[in-house]
């Protein structure tokens, strides 16, 4: 049994977006999840297009799998739907589909949409960075106030010493420096 035929047997249980291509990279089949990523006018014409004609991403996942002749995976790939400029983050996996005689019949690409998780991670990272900046500001304010408190304390002890000397009659009462 070829890999293409084997995938046809299990394709209905794959919950992530997927599509298959012919050997030249043209989309020949896909699931409803993949279809729903695109506006209707684009989704209706998916068959017969290549991935690069509908989505911009930093690599050609189909060509990578074919060139390496093995399964490839890329984590958190930023992809943009060309029609809407909507940005997604995917975990991409692709595997060349070989026939009975190990001849390339096409490629299977699975796209796991991790946009929400990635955005939560980005916001969490931003929150940590903001808190670190705020901690630094608080630390600087604490240092500034501590230095001011030390100055006030030193001045207090100077005045106290002067008052003590004046009380003992060692300093004229008119020479108290405030």
C-alpha positions in Angstrom: 0.0 0.0 0.0 1.4 3.4 -0.9 1.7 6.2 1.7 -0.9 8.2 -0.1 -3.4 5.4 0.1 -2.5 4.8 3.8 -3.2 8.4 4.6 -6.5 8.3 2.8 -7.6 5.6 5.3 -6.8 7.8 8.4 -7.3 11.3 7.1 -10.7 11.8 8.8 -9.2 11.4 12.3 -6.6 14.1 11.8 -7.9 17.2 13.8 -5.2 19.7 12.6 -5.3 21.5 9.3 -3.7 19.4 6.5 -3.3 19.3 2.8 -1.7 17.0 0.3 0.1 18.0 -2.9 1.1 16.4 -6.1 4.8 16.0 -6.9 5.1 19.5 -8.2 3.6 21.0 -5.0 0.1 21.8 -6.2 -2.6 21.3 -3.6 -4.8 18.3 -4.5 -6.7 17.6 -1.2 -7.3 19.2 2.1 -9.5 19.1 5.2 -12.2 21.4 6.4 -9.8 23.0 9.0 -7.4 24.0 6.3 -10.3 25.3 4.2 -11.5 27.5 7.1 -8.2 29.3 7.4 -8.9 31.2 4.2 -11.6 33.6 3.1 -14.3 31.9 1.0 -13.2 33.3 -2.3 -9.7 31.8 -1.8 -10.8 28.6 -0.1 -13.0 27.7 -3.0 -10.0 27.8 -5.3 -7.4 25.9 -3.1 -7.2 22.9 -5.4 -4.7 23.7 -8.1 -2.8 26.3 -6.2 0.6 26.0 -4.4 1.0 27.0 -0.7 3.1 30.0 -1.7 0.2 31.4 -3.8 -2.1 31.6 -0.8 0.1 31.9 2.3 3.4 33.7 3.0 5.9 31.9 5.2 9.7 32.0 5.6 10.3 28.6 4.0 8.7 26.3 1.4 7.7 23.3 3.7 6.7 21.2 0.7 10.0 21.6 -1.0 12.0 21.1 2.2 10.3 17.7 2.7 10.9 16.7 -0.9 14.6 17.9 -0.9 15.4 16.1 2.4 13.3 13.1 1.4 12.1 12.7 4.9 9.7 14.2 7.4 10.5 17.8 8.4 9.1 19.9 11.2 9.2 23.6 12.0 8.0 25.1 15.2 6.1 28.4 15.6 6.4 29.4 11.9 4.8 32.8 11.3 2.5 32.6 8.2 0.4 35.3 6.7 -2.7 34.6 4.6 -2.0 36.7 1.5 -5.6 37.7 0.8 -6.4 39.1 4.3 -2.9 39.7 5.7 -4.1 37.7 8.8 -1.1 36.3 10.7 -1.0 32.8 12.2 1.6 30.8 14.0 1.9 27.1 13.1 3.8 24.0 14.0 4.4 22.7 10.5 5.1 19.1 9.6 5.5 17.7 6.2 6.4 14.2 4.8 6.9 13.1 1.2 4.3 10.6 0.2 5.9 7.7 -1.7 4.3 5.1 -3.9 4.7 1.4 -4.0 8.1 1.7 -5.8 9.4 4.6 -3.6 8.5 7.1 -6.3 7.3 10.5 -5.0 3.5 10.8 -5.3 3.2 14.1 -3.4 3.6 15.6 0.0 1.4 15.7 3.1 1.6 18.9 5.2 0.0 19.2 8.6 -0.4 22.7 10.2 -1.1 22.9 13.9 -2.4 26.3 14.7 -0.6 27.5 17.8 -1.5 31.2 17.4 -3.4 31.5 20.6 -0.7 29.7 22.7 2.0 31.8 21.0 0.2 35.0 21.7 -0.2 34.1 25.4 3.5 33.3 25.5 4.4 36.6 23.9 2.1 38.5 26.3 3.6 36.6 29.3 7.1 37.5 28.1 6.1 41.1 27.7 4.6 41.1 31.2 7.8 39.6 32.6 9.9 42.3 30.9 7.6 45.1 32.0 7.8 43.8 35.6 11.6 43.6 35.4 11.7 47.3 34.2 9.3 48.3 37.1 11.5 46.4 39.6 14.5 48.3 38.3 12.6 51.6 38.7 11.5 50.7 42.2 15.1 49.6 43.1 16.4 53.0 41.8 13.7 54.8 43.8 14.5 52.8 46.9 18.3 53.6 46.5 17.5 57.3 46.0 15.2 57.5 49.1 17.7 55.5 51.2 20.4 58.0 50.2 18.2 60.9 51.2 17.3 59.2 54.4 21.0 58.8 55.2 21.6 62.5 54.4 18.8 63.5 56.7 20.0 61.1 59.4 23.5 62.5 59.2 22.2 66.1 59.4 20.1 65.1 62.4 23.1 63.7 64.3 25.1 66.9 63.5 22.3 69.1 64.8 21.9 66.8 67.9 25.7 67.1 68.6 25.5 70.9 68.2 22.5 71.1 70.6 24.4 68.9 73.1 27.5 71.1 72.9 25.3 74.2 73.3 23.6 72.7 76.3 27.0 72.1 77.9 27.9 75.7 77.1 30.6 74.9 74.6 28.9 76.6 71.6 27.2 80.0 71.5 23.4 79.6 71.1 23.6 82.0 68.2 25.9 79.8 66.1 23.5 76.9 65.6 23.6 76.0 61.9 20.4 74.6 60.5 
